[in-house]
Amino acid sequence: MTWWQAILLGMVEGLTEYLPVSSTGHLLIVQELLGLATGSEDAKVAADAYAICIQAGAIVAVLGLYAGRMRQMAVGLMGRDPLGRRLVVNLLAGFVPAALVGLTLNDLIKEYLFGPWPVVAAWLIGGAVILLADRWRGHRGHRGGVTPHEGFGLMNLTWRLALIVGFAQCIAMWPGVSRSLVTIVAGVLVGLRLAAAVEFSFLLGAVTLGAATCYDGLKHGPIMLEHYGITEMFIGFLFAFISAVMAVKWMVSYLKKHGMSVFGYYRIVVAVVVALMLVTGILGGQIDPVVTAPAAP
């Protein structure tokens, strides 16, 4: 891996991790274009472990942007903030389903879903879901129904509703679906305001991705460092951090005034472009990564 490839992967990871466009789908395609996930089995393991571990940069970005929530949860764990403790419980409830399902079905997911055509299908389906959901919300708003500003706040979320969001997060184990997409949509469907659903999605992502990064780093860290040095790891982490900060700030600001339809159109366009690349032979017909993260988005 060269320094510019590390920069590219870091930027792709950071820009797509928290947007509802699927970071895993983007990274699989970029790895294929760069030729990083081909060759020996160890090379595939190293490439996929690298893609997962540089998620740490995106995680740190969210922890920094939501430092106030982090402090509130820390105080809650010490018994001095009931709302902070409640948020911790909700995040754990949202994380448990993905952890259990991911560890149980990891091999089947790798075998049947980690390929370019499943990613294309997921992009198309997810794009259509976003457009339909935005149209439904707009229709209801026009008729005096639910608007993007209606719903309850993050601190009114119960652990049972958080558990529903957690089960929805399991759908994102299909590469191309997007963890952010399903958790934001699920949050809105259980009654959260759009802004609150986005915040819960980001915080839940920090927990889920943190667990996946630790799991894969511990299991495949030696192979990864054997193929890519510390410098490449740091570069990927740094650019994932910088680009994630920009992406999260932009998305939060954008959704205050707009719906999510732009992401639906983007997903459909990307799906069509990648499908054409596959049909014309620009991309290989089979991507065979070895991903071990229990809940990669």
Stockholm file with secondary structure:
# STOCKHOLM 1.0

chainA/1-297         MTWWQAILLGMVEGLTEYLPVSSTGHLLIVQELLGLATGSEDAKVAADAYAICIQAGAIVAVLGLYAGRMRQMAVGLMGRDPLGRRLVVNLLAGFVPAALVGLTLNDLIKEYLFGPWPVVAAWLIGGAVILLADRWRGHRGHRGGVTPHEGFGLMNLTWRLALIVGFAQCIAMWPGVSRSLVTIVAGVLVGLRLAAAVEFSFLLGAVTLGAATCYDGLKHGPIMLEHYGITEMFIGFLFAFISAVMAVKWMVSYLKKHGMSVFGYYRIVVAVVVALMLVTGILGGQIDPVVTAPAAP
#=GR chainA/1-297 SS CCHHHHHHHHHHHHHHHTTTTCHHHHHHHHHHHHTTTCSSHHHHHHHHHHHHHTHHHHHHHHHHHTHHHHHHHHHHHTTSCHHHHHHHHHHHHHHHHHHHHHHHHHHHHHHHHCSHHHHHHHHHHHHHHHHHHHHHHHHHHHTTCCCTTCSBCGGGCCHHHHHHHHHHHGGGGSTTSCHHHHHHHHHHHTTBCHHHHHHHHHHHHHHHHHHHHHHHHHHHHHHHHHHSCHHHHHHHHHHHHHHHHHHHHHHHHHHTTSCSHHHHHHHHHHHHHHHHHHHTTSSCSCCCCCCCCTTCC
#=GC SS_cons         CCHHHHHHHHHHHHHHHTTTTCHHHHHHHHHHHHTTTCSSHHHHHHHHHHHHHTHHHHHHHHHHHTHHHHHHHHHHHTTSCHHHHHHHHHHHHHHHHHHHHHHHHHHHHHHHHCSHHHHHHHHHHHHHHHHHHHHHHHHHHHTTCCCTTCSBCGGGCCHHHHHHHHHHHGGGGSTTSCHHHHHHHHHHHTTBCHHHHHHHHHHHHHHHHHHHHHHHHHHHHHHHHHHSCHHHHHHHHHHHHHHHHHHHHHHHHHHTTSCSHHHHHHHHHHHHHHHHHHHTTSSCSCCCCCCCCTTCC
//
